[in-house]
């Protein structure tokens, strides 16, 4: 691999060149993997601290949901734009910019004094995460052929799993350490990010494709952001601020659909659309995009609330909440790594998608049967199944899509899959969070009545995140039972989305993986 950046003028095209050695590839990917590690670590390190963060800042269940949803929203809306920029400008510069945005927003979140400020900085964090997630897949595809890419996608999966398991554990330790506190959950990723920037500068060398006279489709980016935002605001507030069947629902859903149609019209007229509609004439891309949408609903919607379950339904500390989720993370680690290696050897990938859909659906269905006193081994098996399914699906859906496109559309196609997965995640977290708040309130009221506990005996207010240690014994039992039952319900709601993802990947036609990469080196 050349150690100098090449400037290529004109339209990008596929060029068959001598393959890079494994050592060259790993050197080039080292900074990128570290950047991904920083982003995921800084996102997951907060998960087990969120109940305490929201309680400390005086927020409720709605704020808990929006702290997660805000970053998913901006990640979703910005992903297509990052992908298009990657088709036009330096991928290396863009990924470094994404890291800088993420670090600055993390520092701001650590200084937040209210849930509103925290949510705002989390939204900015999402912009950086969107860039890192989209650009990582694009850069990987630019250097490595689809046939060999499975192996290296497995490394990304392993990085994801390591950061995902390390984040909650680290966050729990930080939160439980009195002289640190939850604010350090946001600061801890800054040193890693600085190292990632330095390593990227030294190791990542990619050709820069520059095309004269190209304009970014800012109108398309604005319209799709507005459509997604309006949809998420609706699913977050419905059932709480207004009824699901109300004029607000009609107005917001109708407005989101109209904006979606406007986005289609804008993209058809744009010379450089951020999401070229012609991509979806390809049956495989359409199916993998829709499957990614439902994978996002199941993945984000199911995993975001695990820390609430362990802390509020089972009385565990933030540190132990991270330890108890290890079976799910181990499943992701094993399946993403092994599936990548085997796909590289055999060139066959559809079976892994189908097996992943089965595992994800089964895991969610089993988690839907748990209660606050369910034996842990039962929950561990369910989480492991869910993790195995997610590990087989996430990277390989992107691989199947990248195998179908030319170099000129690589960034747009890769970001489209990430966009739909993030959109599904944002909608899933918002909708399931709204349902959870309603279910818990109902279960608490019913439990108090059945236990004969009089009203005003210390039960948390509607939508409030309770301080379990401050609750009287009988009330605490009722609240733990309510959270155990309510969180199990949302897994049952997420399971049909996983089943739809399974049906979609079954319909995907397996195409042999190409043996050439997308870019000259």
N, C-alpha and C positions, 0 to 999 in steps of 0.2 A: 504494500500500500504506500502510495506516495506520501511524503511528509509535508507537502505544500498543497494549499488549496487551489483547485482548478476552477477557472471561470469558463463556463460553457454558455455560449450565446445561441439563442434560438429555442426551439421547442424540445423538451426532454424526450428522449427516445431510449428504447432498450438496447443495450450493447452487451454482447456476450464477451466476457473477459475471463482471464485466468482466475480461479477462485482464490480467495484469501485463505491463509492458513488459520488454524484454530487459535493460535497465539495472537496473530494480527487482529482477528475479530474480537477476542476477549480484551485486548488492549484498547481497542476502539470503543468497546461497549462498557468498559469499567466505569468511566465517569457517568455514563447514562444510567447504568444500574444503580450507582450511588445516588444520583438525582432522584430516581424512582423511589429508592429506599427512604430518602429524606421526606418526599411528599407523602408517602403512605404512612411512615412512622409518625409524622406530625399530625396526620389526620386521625390515626387510630389511638395515639397516645392520649387523646382527649376522651375517648369513648367511656372508659371506666370512671373518669372524673366528672362526667356530665351531670349525674344526679347531684353531686355536691356543688358543682359550679352553679347550676340553675337555682339550687336552694340558697346558696350564698348571695346570689344576685337578685333574689326575690322573684324569680320567674315561675311559670307553671308548665303543664304538659305541652301547651302550645309553643312556648318558648323553647322547650327541649327539642321539639320536632323541628322548629325553624332554624335552630343552630346547626342541625344536620342538613336541612333542606336548602338553606341559603347557599352553601358551598356547592351542593349538587346542582342547583339552579344555574349558577354562573358557569360551572363546569360544563353543563349541558349546552347552554347557549353559546359558549365561546369555542367549543370543540370544533365545529365545522370551520370557523374562522381560522383557528390555528392550523387546521389541515390544509386549507387553501393557501395560507401564507407559506406553508412548508413546500408547496408546489412552485412557489415564485421566488422565495428568498432563502438566505442561509439557514439551514436547519440547526446548525450549531449555535448561531447567534440567538435564534428563537428559543431554543431550549434553555440557554443561559438566562434569557430575559424572563422566562417562566419561573425559573428558580428564584430570581431576585424578587419578583412580584410576590411569590409565595412566602419568602422569608420576611419581607417587610410587613405583610399582612399578619403573619404569625406573631411578630413582635407587638403589633397594634392590638391583636386579640388578647395578648397577655396583660395589656394595660387597661382593658375594658372595665368600666365601673357599673355597667348596666347591661341587661340582656340585649337591648337595642343596639348598643355599640358593638357588643360581641357578635351579634348576627351580621352587622355591616362588615366587620373585618373578615368574618367567615366567608362572606360573599366574595370579597377580594381574593381570599385564599383560593376559592374555587376557580378563579381565572388562571392562577398559576398551575393548579392541579390539572385543569383542562389542557393546558399546553404541554405539560410533562407527559400525561397519559397518551395524548394524540401523537406527539412528536416521537415518543419512544418507539411506537409501532412503525411509524414512517421511516425512521432512521434504520431500524432493524431490517426492514424490507429493502431499503436502498442498498444495503451491503450484502445481503445473503439471499440465495435462491429459495423459493418456497419449499423445495425438497429438503434443504438443510435447515430451514428456518424453525422447524418444529423443535429441534434440539435447543436452540437458543431462546425460543419462546418459553421453553421449560425453565431456563434460567430466570427469565422475567417472572414466571410463576413462583419460583422458589424465593426470589427477592420479595415478591408480594407477600408470600406466606410468612417469611422471616420477620418482615416489618410489621405484619399484621399481628403476629403473636407477641413480638417484642414490644410493640407500641402499648397495648393495654397493660402488659406487665410493668413496663417502665412508668406508665401513667399512674398505675395503682400505687407503686412505691413512692413516686413523687408526691401524690396526693396524701398518702398516709404519713409522710415525713413532715413533722410540724414546722421545721425551719425552712422548708421549701414551699409547699403549698401548691394548689392547682395551677397558678399562673405560670409556673415553670414548665408545665406541660406544653405551653406554646413557645417557650424560649429554647427548649432542649434541642430542637432541630437546627438552630442557627449555625452552630459549629460544623455540623455535617454538611450543611448547604454550602458553606464557604469552601470546604474541602472538595465538594462535588464540582464547584465552579472551576477551581484550579485544575482538577484532574481532567475535566472536559476540555479545557483550553489546551492542555498538553497532548491528549490522546485522541480526541475525535477530529478526524480529518475527512471531510466529505466534499465532493464537487458542489459548486454553487451554480444553480441554474438561474440565469437572468433572462427575462423576456421583456423586450422594450414595449412601452405603450400599454402595459397591463394595469387595469384598475381593480381594486378590491371591491367586492359587492357589499358595501356597507349597508345599503338599504335592506338587502336580504338578511344580513346579520341582525339588524334592528327589528325587523318584522318577526323573525323566528324567536328572538328573545322575548318580544312582547307576547307572542302566542303562548310560549311555554310559561312565562311568568303569570299570565292571567289564569291559565289552567291550574297552576300550583296554588295560587292564592285561593281559588275556589275549593279545591279538595282539602286545603288546610282549615278553612273557616267553616265549611259545610258541616252541619250537625252540631255546631257549637254556637257561632254567631247568628246563624240562620238555619232553617231546615233544609235537608237535601232537596226536597221538592218545594221550591220557592222561586219567586221572580228573580232573586239574585243568582240562583243556579242557571236559570234560562239565559239571563243576561251574560254571565261570565262564560258559560260553555258555548253559547252562540257567538260571543265575541272572539273566543279562542278559535273556533272553527272558521270564522270569517278571516281572521288573521292568517290561519293556516292556508286558506285558499289564496289569499293575497300573496303569501310567500311563494306558493307554486307559480303564480302569475309573474312575480318578480324574477324568479329563477329561470323561467322560460325565456325571458327577454334579456337577461344579463349576459354580457359577453364572457365574463369569468364568474359563473355562479359559485357560491361557497359549497353548494351541494348539487352537483350536476344531476338533473332528473334522468338523463339518459342512462345513468348507472343502473337505475332500477328497471330498465328493460331486460337486464340480466336476471334470470330466475333465481340463481343462487344468491346474488347480492340482496334481492328483495326478501328472500326467505331468511337469510342470516341476519338481516337488519331487524326484521320482525321478531325473530327468536331472541336477539339481543335485548329488545325492548322488554320482553317478558322475563328474561334472565335478570335484568336490572330490577324489575319489580320484586322478584323472589330474593335476589341476593341482598340488595340494600334494605328492602323492607323487612326482611327476616333478621338480618344480623345486627342492625342498628339497635334493636331493643333487647339484645341479649344481656347487656350490662345492667339494664333496669331489672330484668328478671332475677339475676343472681343477687343484686344488692337489695332490691325492694321486696322480692318474693321469698328469698332464701336467707336474707340477713348477712350476706357476705361482704367483706371489705373490698374496696376497689382493687387491691392487689390480688386477692383470691378470685375475684371476678375474671381477671385476665388469665389466671392459671386454669380455671375451670373451662375456658373456651379452647384449650389446646387441642382437644380431639378434632374440632372443626378445622383449625389451622393446619394440623398435621395432615388431614385429608386433602386440603388444597395443595400443600407442599408435595405430597407423594404423587397425586394424580397429575398435576401439571408437569412435574419433572419427568415422570415415567412415560406419560403419553407423548411428550415432546421427543424423547429419545427413540421411542418405538416408531413414531410417525416418520422420523428421519430415516430409520432403517428400512421400513416397509413401504413408505409413500402412501399409506392408506390412513384416512383420517375420519371418515364418516362414522365408523363404529364407535369412536371415542365420543363424538357428539351425542349419539343416541344413548350410550351408557351414561354419559353425564346428565342427560335429561331425566333418565330413570332414577339415578341417585339423588338428584336435587328434589324431584317430586316426592320420592319416598321419605327423604329426610325431613322435609317440611310437614308432610302428613303425620309422621311420628311425633314431631315437636308439638303439633297441634293437640296431642293427647295429654301433655304434661300438666301438672298442677304444682303448687308451691311445695308439696311434700313428696313429689315423685322421686323414686330412687335415682341417684346421680348416674349410675351405670346406664340406665335407660336413656337419659338425656345425652350422655356421651356417645352412645351408638348412633342416635339420631343426628347429632352434630357432625359426627364423622362421615355419615352418609351424605349429608348436605355438602360438606367440604369436598369430598371426592367428586361429587357431581359438578360443583362450581369449578374445580380445577381442570376438569376435562373440557368444560364448555368455553370459559372466558377467552383464553388465548387462541383456541382452535377455531372459533367463529371468525376471528380476525384473519387467521391464516387462510381459511377457505375463501374469504372475500378477496384478500390480496392476490391470491392465485388467479383471479378472474380479470384483473385490470392491467392496463399499460402503465408505464412510468409516469405519464402526464397526469393520471388520475389517482396515483397511489395515495397521496395525502388526503384527497377528498374522500376516497372510498374507505380508508382506514378510520378517518375521523367520523364518517357516517355511522359506522358500527359502534364506535365509542359514544357518539351522540345518542343513538337510540337506547343503548344500555344505560347511559346516565339519565336520559329522560324517563325511562321506566323506573329507575331507582328513585328519582326525585318524586315522581307521582306516587310510587309505592310508599315511600317514607311519609309523605304528606297525608295520603289517604288512610294508611294504616295507623298513623299517629292520631288522626282525628277519630277514627273508630276506637282506638285504644282508650282515649280520654273518656269517651262516652261509656264504653263497656266497664271501665274501672269504677266510674261514678255509680253506675247501676249496681255492680257487684258489692260495692261498699255499703250502699243503702240497704240492699237486701240482706247482706251479712249482719249488719248492725241490728236490723229488725229481728232476724232469726236468733241472734245471740242475746236478745233482750237488753242490749246496751242502749240507754237513753240518748236522744239527740244532744249534741253539744258536749259529748264526753271525750273530746280530743281528736275526733276523726278529721282528716285533712279536708280543706275546702275543695270545692269543685275545680278540678284541673290543676291543683297545687301538687308539687312534688313533696311528699311528706318527709319529715325527719323521723326515721323509724325509732331511733333511740329515745326520742322524747314522748312517744306514744304510750299510753297505759297498756298493760299486758293484753287484756281482752280486745282492745281496739287494734293493737298491732297484729294480732292473729287474723282479724277480719281483713285488714289492709293487705297483709301478705297473701292471703288467699285470693283476694280480688286481683292483685297484680299477677299472680300465677295463672289464674283462669283467663284474665283479659289478654295477657301476652300470648298465651296458647291459642286464643281465638284468632289473632292476626296471622299466625302461621297457617291456620286452616284457610284463611282468606287468601294467603299467598300461594298455597299449593296449586289451585287451578291455573295460575299464571305460569307456574313451572310446567304443568301438564301441557299447556298450549305451546311452550317453547319446545317440549319434547316432540309434539306432533309436527311442528314446523321443521325441525332438523331431520325427522324421518323422511320428509318430502324433498330434502336437498339431494341433488344428484352428485355423486362423487366424481370429481374430475382429477386426473393424475396431476401431481404437483410438478411445476416447472423446475428445471435444473439451472436456470439462469437468473441472475439478480436483475434489479430494476435500474441500476445506474452505473455509468462508467466510473472506474476508479483510477 
